[in-house]
Amino acid sequence: MRFPEFSGEWEKRKLGDIAELTSSKRIYLSEYVDNGIPFYRGKEISELKQNIQPQDILYISLELYSEYKNKFGVPQINDILITAVGTLGNVLVIRNDNPFYFKDGNLIWLKRINVNSDFLAYLLEINKKALEASAIGSSQKALTMVELRKLNLLFPPNSEQNKIAAFLSQIDERIATQNKIIEDLKILKSTISKRLLLNESWERFQIADIASLGRGRVISSVEISKQRSPKYPVYSSQTSSDGIMGYLDTYDFDGEYVTWTTDGANAGTVFYRNGKFNCTNVCGTLKINSNHNPYFVALCLNLIARKYVFTNLANPKLMNNVMATIEIYLPDVKIQDSTSRILSSIDMKYKVENEIAVKYMKMKKYLLSNLFV
């Protein structure tokens, strides 16, 4: 799929021929400071790639940054950084001249790029498997400048590069805007939840006083694969409310429930469920009695449940016997219902905006797979 004004074959070129591949100079632990110039590792570059502002970052002094900038240079606008350890092949184009430095070995720096930087970034994105295949090491894979310089890529003329990059950049800008809307909704819900919930002037209950406790069952991927007409979701230990393991053609639960993850890294994460569904054996279930709003209870529990997780184990746990003893403060059911309506409206808005974001991502994926030779 090409723009109509372009034709002809694309040219194969090595990455080392279209950019200089280098890295930073080493920064030692003793050179970190409390405030100063941001010092990025692969984690921060991956976050910036997703338009997420990094938190808890490291810093070096302005004096050290200035010294390295004068002696060795620092990334400039339209240079590229590639994550080289851990998560491999995340590509970030430098968009502004905000000062920062980065960790040697964690990131590979492409400078003096003689093609369109945005086009190259998209090209590297669709060739991520080739990047990963060039990695060396056994226990921990790492990208190297030596191997990346050998990577063969196909390039059209500069005018076609510019048009493809500009077109895809518009999609990326819309995705970034959509992600900002979603992030703002998360913050809004969190802020409102903290203000409206956990009021110790309300009546105190133990979970066992207001709910019947249960648990899911063992459901294997083999069982899921054998279903003829699966339509009922199977929830497991995923952190997302729509993180579904699969579907069955039967269901174990029907109606409003509160569920939580009992085992593993996500132990203590609480969800509100409504409808016909299944849970695996790493999910506990609460059937809330009719005097209380299940959605409201789920909101309150999600703010406190993780404090009760046994974290001194290799496998963190929040089992039914502990959940039963957790104390929770609840107002009159009318207040529960009105608060739930406010917060559930944010949930519905979040779901709609997230579906839009998914559509944009699918659009981008389609374009990436069809605009490049």
N, C-alpha and C positions, 0 to 999 in steps of 0.2 A: 504494500500500500504506500503510494508516493504522491507527493504534490504534483499536479499535472505538468508544471513547467520543467520538471527534472527527469532525466533519463540517463542511461549509461551505467557502467559497472562501478562499484565502489572499490577503493584501493586498499589493499592489505598493507598495514604498517605495524611495526613493533612499538610497544608502549615506550620503550627507551629511546625511540627516534623522535617522538613527538613531545616529550617532556623530560626534564631532569628529575630523577628520583633521588631523594636524599632524606635526612632525618634531622633531628635537633641535636644539640649538645647536651651532655648529661647534667642533670640537676640532682644534687645529693639531698638526702633526708634532712641534713643539718641546715640546708639552705631554704627550707620552707619557712614562711612567716605567717602571722595571723591575718594580715591584710596587705594588699598590694596588687600585683598583676596576676590575673587568673592563670593557673597552670593546669592544662587539660590532659587527661588520659583518654583511653579508648572509650570509656563509659560516657564521659562528657561529650565527646564528639558524636557518639551514637544518639545521645539525647538531643543535641543541637540539630542533628539530621532530621529529627522528628519535631522540630520546633518546640522542644521542651527546654525551659531554662534550667540549667544544672543547679543542684543544691549541694551544700556541704563540699564545695570545691577547695582545692589547695591553692596556695599563693606563693609567688616569689617576689622579692623586693623590686622596686622600680629601678634601683641602681644595677642589679644583676641583669634585669631584662634589657636595660639600655646598653650595657656592656656587650651582651650577646647579640643584640640587634645590630650594633655598630660593627662587631667583628665578623659575625656569621650570617646575619640577616634573619628575618622572621617572615612568616607567611603573609602574603599580600592578597588584595582583592583578586579573585579569579584563580588563585592557587587552589589545590585540592589536597585534602588529607584523607588517608585510607586507614581504617582500623586494621592492625596487623597481628594482634594477639587476643585470645579469647573469642569475642565475636568478630569474625573475619569479614573484611570486604565492605563495611559500611563506608560510604563515600560522602564527604562534605565539601562543597564549594564555598570558599571564603567570600562572604557577601559585603563585609564592611571592614573598616580599618580600626575597629576596637582592639586594643592591644591584648595579646595573650601569648603564652608560650606552651610547649607541649612536651610530653614524655618521650624520650628516645626509646626505640624498640617497640613501643606500643602503637606508633603511628608512622606511616610513610608519607612523606611530603612530596607532592608533584608541583614543580615550579617551572617557569619559562616554558609554559605550554603553548605550542604553536598551532593548536586547533581550538575550536570553541569549547571552553571549559565546561559549560552546561551540557553540551552534546557528549563530551567525553564522560562526564559523570553518569549520564543516562546509559551510555554504552557499557560502562563498567558495571552498572546495576544489572543489566540484562545478561552480562557475562560473569555474574558473581560465582557461578559454579566453576568456571575456568579459573577464577582467582583462587577459590578455595582448593582446587586441585593442584595448584602450584605451591601450596603450603608445605613446609617441611616440619619434621618432628613427629614423635609418636605419642607421648603422654599429653603434650600440649602443642597443637599445631600453630605455626606462625608463618605469616607472609614475609618474604624477603625481597629486597630490592633487586638482587641478582636474578631471581626467577621472574619477577614482575616485568623487568626490562625486556624479557624474551616474549612476553605475551603478545600474540598477533590479534589485531582488531581491524575491522573494515570501516573505512571512512569515505563518505561522499565529498563532493566539493564543498568549500567553505560556505557558499550561499545556501546549500541544502542543509548543512549542519545548523546554520543560524535559524532557518525556518523551523526545523524540527524542534530545536531547543526552545525557541520562543513559544511554540505551540504547547509543548509539554509543560513548560514553566507556568503557563496559565492554569493548567490542571492542578499543578502543585500548589499554586497560590490559593486555589479554591479549596483544596484538601486542607491546607494550613488554616484557612479561615474556619472551615468546618470543625477541625480539631480544637480550635480555640473556643468555639461555641460549646462544644462538648465539655471541655475542661472547666469553663465558666459555670456550666450547670452542675458539675461535680462540686465545685467550691460553694456554689449557692446552697445546694442541698446540705452539705456538711455544716455550713455556717448556721443555717436555720435549724438543723437537727440539734446542734449543741445548745442553741438558745431555747428551744421548745421542749427538749427532753431532759431526763435525769434531774427532775426537781424533787429534792429530798423532803419537801413539804407535802408531797403526795403520799398515799398509803403504800406501805411497804409489803411486798409479797415475796415468798420464795417461788421459784419456777414450778416446783411440784404442787404448789397451792393453786395454780391457775392453768395447768396443762397436763395432759397425759403424754408421757415420754415413750418413744419407740425408736426403732433403728431400721435402716435399710437392710438389704440382703446381698449376698454374693451374686453378682451378675457379671458374667464373663463376656469378652468380646466375641467368643464363639457363639454364645447364646444370642447375642444381638445380630450376628451375621446370618443366623438361620431363620430370622423372622420373615414371614411372607408379606404382611401388610403393616409394617411398623408405623405407628403414629404417636405413641405416647413416650415422652422424653425420659431418659435415664440420666439422673444427676449424680455426679460423683464428687471429687474433691476440688474441682475447678473454682477459681476465685470469682469468675464472672457469673452473673445470674443466668445468662444464656449459654454458659459453657457446658454443653451437653455431651455426654459420653456416646450416646447413640439413641436408638428408639426401639421399643418393643410393641407387639400388637396386643399386649395386655397391660394392665396397670395395677399397682399395689395401693396407691393413695388417691383419694378423690376429695377435692374441696380445698379449704384454706388451711395451710400448715406453715409452721416455721421450721426450717431445717438448718443444720449446722454441720461443718466438717469436723469429724471427731479425731482424725489421725493425720499426721504429716505436717508439712510446712504451712498449710493453710488452716490448721486446727483452730477452731474458734470463730471462723468466718460464718456469718449468719445470713440466711436468705428468707424472704417471704415467697411462698409458692401458692398458686391457686389454680386448680384444675385437676386433671387426671395425669398422674406421673409415677415414676419409679425412682428409687434411691438405691445406691450401692451400700455396702456395709461400712463405708467410711463416712456415712451421713447419719446423724441423729435426727429424730423428728419430734416436733411438739404439736399436739392438737390442742389449741387454746380453747378454754371453755367460753361459753356464750356471753359471759359478763365482761369480756375484754376483746379488743380489736387485735387480730393476729398481726396485721401489718404494723401497727403501733408497737406491739411487743417485739417484733423483729427489729425495728429501728432502734429501740432502746437496748436490746441485747447486743446488737452489732457494735455499740459504743463501749461495751464493758466486757463482753465474753472472753476476748483474747487475754485479759488479765488473769483468767482462771486456768489457762493452758499450762500443763506441766512441761516446762521447757528444759528441764534438766535430764531429759531422755534423748536418746538418739532419734527417736520418733516422737515428736511432741503430741500430746493427747489432751482432749477435753471430752471425757466419757460421760455417759448418762448420769452416773451417780454424782458427779461434780456439778453438772448442769442443773440437776434437780435442786441443789442447795443454793444456787446463785440468787441473790436478793435483788429485786427490781422495784422501782417506785412507779406507781401508776395512778393517773387521775381518774375522775369520773369518765365513764365510757363515752359520754357526749364530747368531752374534750379530746379523748383518744380519736374519735371519728373525725372531728373537724381538723385536727392536726394531720391525720392520715390523708385527708383529701388534699390538703396543701402540698404535702410532700410527694404524694403519688402523682400529682399533676406534673411535678418536676420530673419524676421517673418517666412518665409518658412522653414528655417533651424530649428527654434524653434519648429514649428509644427511637423516636422519629428522626432526630438529628444524627444518631449513630447509623441508622439505615441509609441516610443520605450519604454519609461518609463512606460507607461500604460500597455504595454504587459508584462514587467517584474513584475509589481505589480499584474497582473492577474495570472501570473505563480506562484508567491509566495502565493497568496490566495488559488490557487488550491492545492499547496503542503501542506500548513498548514491544509487544510481541509481533506487531505488524508494520511498524514504521522503520524497523531496522532489518537490514539484509542478514 
